[in-house]
Amino acid sequence: MMTVKSFATEQNLWCRIEDAVKQALEGNAVDALLQRLAGVPIKSSRASRMLGAYIFKTGEPVCIRLQFVQSPESLQQTFLHEVAHACDHLSHQPKKVQRRGHGRAWQAWAVALGILPVRCGESAELAQLHRTRLKPVAVCLKCGFVLQRVRRLNRRGDYIHRSCGGRLKTL
């Protein structure tokens, strides 16, 4: 099983993560955060619209999901972006339940990790993957437009084509 530490070591990023944590925290909090962060599993994502995601449940980290169909540079940036989420989550005060995903605390972690504090990244490889997964799901009965999506439409729903107002028939 791949973990944050094993992946970061393989990508020569673990020292960068250690430095960021040491810069942001003091004393025992540094070792505690690094230990918790090191064991977070890394899983492959099947998503075709997201480069990565930090998943947690009931206050505990579950995993970091990464879409490996992207350039090595983009993969490193995505990984560090998700590590910033993990650091923000694991270092916050336990009583503070509501957190802003890309708020000031996360932005501080992103800067400490040496990445731009931006919300969304782009990947030409992921866009191509998404295009290959598209399939026809409905046809407009008025103009003949073929709607393509990754997921099918609910067959019981009534859908209208926005451009011409015609009814969409699910395939």
C-alpha positions in Angstrom: 0.0 0.0 0.0 1.3 3.4 -1.0 1.4 6.1 1.7 2.1 9.8 1.8 5.6 9.2 3.0 6.4 6.4 0.5 5.0 8.5 -2.4 6.7 11.7 -1.2 10.0 9.9 -0.7 9.8 8.4 -4.2 9.0 11.9 -5.7 11.8 13.6 -3.6 9.2 15.7 -1.7 9.3 14.4 1.8 12.0 16.9 2.9 9.9 19.7 1.5 6.9 18.4 3.6 9.0 18.2 6.7 10.4 21.7 6.2 6.8 23.1 5.8 5.6 21.4 8.9 8.6 22.6 10.9 8.0 26.1 9.6 4.3 26.1 10.6 4.3 24.2 13.9 6.5 23.9 17.0 7.7 21.2 19.4 5.8 17.9 19.7 3.2 19.1 17.2 5.7 18.7 14.4 6.5 15.1 15.1 2.8 14.2 15.8 1.6 15.8 12.5 4.4 14.2 10.4 3.7 10.8 12.0 -0.1 11.0 11.2 0.6 12.4 7.7 3.1 9.8 6.8 0.6 6.9 7.3 -2.2 8.4 5.2 -2.8 6.0 2.2 -2.6 7.2 -1.4 -5.2 5.6 -3.7 -5.7 5.9 -7.4 -8.8 7.9 -8.5 -11.1 7.0 -11.4 -12.4 10.5 -11.6 -12.1 12.2 -14.9 -12.7 15.8 -13.7 -10.6 16.0 -10.5 -6.9 15.8 -10.3 -7.0 14.7 -6.6 -8.9 14.8 -3.3 -8.2 14.6 0.4 -10.8 12.3 2.0 -11.5 12.3 5.7 -14.4 10.9 7.8 -15.4 11.7 11.4 -12.3 13.9 11.8 -9.8 11.2 10.7 -7.9 11.0 7.4 -9.1 8.2 5.1 -6.8 8.7 2.1 -5.6 11.0 -0.6 -6.9 10.1 -4.0 -4.8 11.0 -7.0 -5.5 10.8 -10.7 -2.2 9.3 -12.1 -3.1 10.2 -15.7 -1.3 13.5 -15.6 2.2 14.8 -16.2 4.8 14.2 -13.5 5.0 17.9 -12.7 1.2 18.2 -12.4 1.1 15.0 -10.3 3.6 16.5 -7.8 1.6 19.8 -7.6 -1.6 17.9 -7.1 0.0 15.7 -4.4 1.3 18.8 -2.5 -2.1 20.5 -2.9 -3.8 17.5 -1.2 -1.0 17.3 1.4 -1.8 21.0 2.2 -5.4 19.9 2.8 -4.3 17.1 5.1 -1.9 19.4 7.0 -4.6 22.0 7.4 -7.1 19.3 8.6 -4.7 17.5 11.0 -3.3 20.7 12.6 -6.5 22.6 13.3 -8.2 22.9 16.7 -10.4 19.9 17.4 -13.4 21.9 18.4 -13.5 23.9 15.2 -15.7 21.7 13.0 -16.5 24.0 10.0 -13.4 24.7 7.9 -13.1 26.5 4.5 -11.5 24.1 2.1 -9.3 26.7 0.4 -9.3 29.3 3.2 -6.5 31.2 4.7 -5.2 28.3 6.8 -5.0 26.1 3.7 -3.4 28.8 1.7 -0.7 29.2 4.3 0.1 25.5 4.1 0.2 25.7 0.3 2.7 28.5 0.4 4.8 26.7 3.0 4.8 23.6 0.7 6.0 25.8 -2.2 2.9 25.6 -4.4 0.5 28.3 -5.6 -2.6 28.6 -3.4 -5.0 28.0 -6.2 -8.2 26.0 -6.1 -8.2 24.1 -9.4 -5.4 22.7 -11.6 -5.6 21.6 -15.2 -4.3 18.6 -17.1 -4.4 18.0 -20.8 -4.1 14.2 -20.1 -7.1 14.2 -17.8 -9.2 16.2 -20.3 -8.3 13.7 -23.0 -9.3 10.8 -20.6 -12.6 12.5 -19.9 -13.3 12.9 -23.7 -12.7 9.2 -24.3 -15.1 8.3 -21.5 -18.0 10.3 -23.0 -20.8 8.3 -24.5 -24.2 9.3 -26.1 -26.9 9.3 -23.5 -29.8 11.2 -25.2 -31.0 12.6 -28.5 -33.1 15.7 -29.0 -36.3 14.8 -30.8 -36.6 18.3 -32.3 -33.1 19.1 -33.7 -31.3 15.7 -33.5 -28.6 16.9 -31.1 -26.8 14.0 -29.4 -26.0 14.6 -25.7 -22.8 13.0 -24.5 -21.9 12.4 -20.9 -19.8 10.1 -18.8 -22.8 8.9 -16.7 -26.2 8.0 -18.1 -29.3 10.0 -17.5 -32.2 8.7 -15.3 -34.5 7.0 -17.7 -37.6 8.1 -15.7 -36.7 11.8 -16.0 -38.0 14.3 -18.6 -35.3 16.3 -20.1 -35.4 19.4 -22.4 -32.7 20.5 -24.8 -31.6 24.0 -23.7 -30.8 25.3 -27.2 -34.0 24.4 -29.0 -36.5 23.5 -26.3 -37.0 20.0 -27.8 -37.5 16.9 -25.7 -34.5 14.7 -25.0 -35.0 10.9 -25.5 -32.7 8.8 -23.4 -30.8 6.0 -25.1 
